[in-house]
């Protein structure tokens, strides 16, 4: 969506996928950014824990 249709901080949290069916998290929404960063940190922490425990 263009800024004309969604003013700042009014971007939708979920947007339709470009290819196929479903929805995705919108990175332009502040809540979407927090969710995305949280998921990335959780995955990174899980990888680090797995590496430490395997030694």
LINRA-V85349 format. One record per run of one state. SS is the DSSP state (H for helix, E for strand, L for the rest). FROM is the first residue (numbers start at 1). LEN is the number of residues. Records with the same first field share a line. If there is no record, write none. Layout:
SS = FROM-LEN ; FROM-LEN
This chain:
L = 1-13 ; 17-6 ; 26-4 ; 54-2
E = 14-3 ; 23-3
H = 30-24
